[in-house]
Amino acid sequence: MKKLYPYIKPYLKFFLLAIFLTIGYSAFIAVAPIVEGLITTKLKDDVVDIANHLPGAKIHFDYVLKILKILLFIYIGNVACDCISQFLLATGIQNSMRDLRNDVQRKITKLPVSYFDSHTVGDILSRISNDIDTMSNAMQQSLSKIINAVLSIILAIAFMFYINPLMCAIAILIIPGSFVVMKFITKRSSVLFRNQQNALGTLNGFVQERYTGFTEIKLYGKQEDSIKDFYQLNDALCENGFKAQFISGLMTPLISFITYVGIVAVSILGAIFAVSGTITVGHLQAFIRYMWQLNQPLEQVTQLSSALQSAIAASNRVFEFLEETEELPDPEPAAVIDNIEGNVTFDNISFGYEHDKLLIENLNVNIKSGQMVAIVGPTGAGKTTLINLLMRFYDVNSGAIKVDGIDIRKMKRDDLRSIFGMVLQDTWLFHGSIMDNIRYGNESATREEAIEAAKAANAHHFILTQPDGYDMLLNEETNNVSAGEKQLLTIARAFLADPKILILDEATSSVDTRLELMLQEAMKNIMEGRTSFVIAHRLSTIRNADLILVMNNGTIIEQGTHQELMDKRGFYEQLYMSQFQHQSE
């Protein structure tokens, strides 16, 4: 609750007004049994007078009608207070949850890439959606009931004490007995509810991963394996949920049992007092009603126990996410490159995803402005890692990466990344028009400029064949265009952004051979005068590179032009000839 308070504070007036109205609601409920008892007492007295044939004995309906009017006012006031209180609580809670979601979204933008590499997308989505929804629903359902329960208990005890202190002393023994039961069960069920929320996050992560690779699952006939894995995770969620709900559900019958014992004891004592004339029948009736009013809020709290414990477990996961270590702040003042030339230097850098296990060690390379640099090597050699370091998705452990002689760690990340344009092997487009997707990297560009970029990327022709052309909407999954066409759009987007440094990570992998040749020509034009990094597995595509960096085990073992490396007859020549031989076969 302490961590949640900053989100509640701006809307505290709504919560305070709701509490005030809940007090009124509880007061009306507390007064009603006393007023109802007046009718019972009066009718009993009138019946006794009639039975004894006293002069003028009758049922005083005028008195009863007067009391009924008071009861009607009490009931209407009760309903009105409850309705307005619920409206105010809903306003305060939903606004608080909106602010919490906004903070979670802002947090996402500040987390390092390493966090997302080590957590499944489904689990992160579960924290943002399921966990916050669990908190919202629990607060909406339970907050007013808890406030009402506390007030009802206080008022019920006050009126019971007014009726008979001795009977009240016996009745309130229900409360400590109930709290002992609640504490005993809550201590054991809270761990189970935390396990339940974690199991839900794991299941969401599994579902997201499997549906992302649904085509591959069907292709390799792994449906049964996927179903089996789902059943295991679903059974784990079911088991944790059952244990949590069952243990928590024991509170209601146990507290009811304690209440029944208390009511029996008070009823016997109250009957003796009523016969002896110590209290009236109406007061005994009212006292029993207050006993039930004492039990009702206790039962409500126990019934809400599962929702509250789920909300506590969910809030722990949400605030755990909000407390994750953020990226190091940008330096102040930050270095700014006024006229970017595109010189890049890797100065004795070392890096490892784990500090005790270096992937790149003592790497040195100097790249001049306008050069096309190809990075080649076997899988796991560190090619993509090198690009991640250049973009500051990760920071080097030691050494420095410099652009035009300035350490990139002295620049603001946004300023640094604005220098680069990237086309990745895994394309990313969003639900919107083709034009919107092309202009994503440069929203100030005109429609004509976007069309020219599409032409340069050889995407113009296929776009014109689509319904509505550049205004065609890509669907939510962006699967109404082919993989190759997606790649063409991302290349056009990079062209339009007009970056100083280009990064192409297997950018032509999703297009056919004929289109690949066209794209190579287009990329040659766009790379003219720009520093370009090209990660390539097909070595035939980078023979014209100004500089080829051959990486293996995180180290640049060879560098030079294609011909220079072939003449060395080293690792590069083996890679190239193995591909050539494979293609010939």
ABEGO torsion letter per residue (X at the ends): XAAAAAAAAAAAAAAAAAAAAAAAAAAAAAAAAAAAAAAAAAAAAAAAAAAAGBBGBBBBAAAAAAAAAAAAAAAAAAAAAAAAAAAAAAAAAAAAAAAAAAAAAAAAAABBAAAAAABBAAAAAAAAAAAAAAAAAAAAAAAAAAAAAAAAAAAAAAAAAAABAAAAAAAAAAAAAAAAAAAAAAAAAAAAAAAAAAAAAAAAAAAAAAAAAAAAAAAAGAAAAAAAAAAAAAAAAAAAAAAAAAAAAAAAAAAAAAAAAAAAAAAAAAAAAAAAGABBAAAAAAAAAAAAAAAAAAAAAAAAAAAAAAAAAAAAAAAAAAABBBBBBBBOBBBBBABBAGBBBBBGBBBBABAABBABBGBBBBBBBGBBBBBBEBBGAGAAAAAAAAAGABBBABEBBBBGGBBAAABBAAAAAAABBBBBABBBBBBEBAAAAAAAABAABBAAAAAAAAAAAGAAAAAAABBGEAABBBBAAGAABBAAAAAAAAAAAAAAAGBABBBBBGAAAABBAAAAAAAAAAAAAAABGBBBBBBBABAAAAAABABBBBBBGGBBABBEBAAAAAAAGBAAAAAAAAAAAAAAX
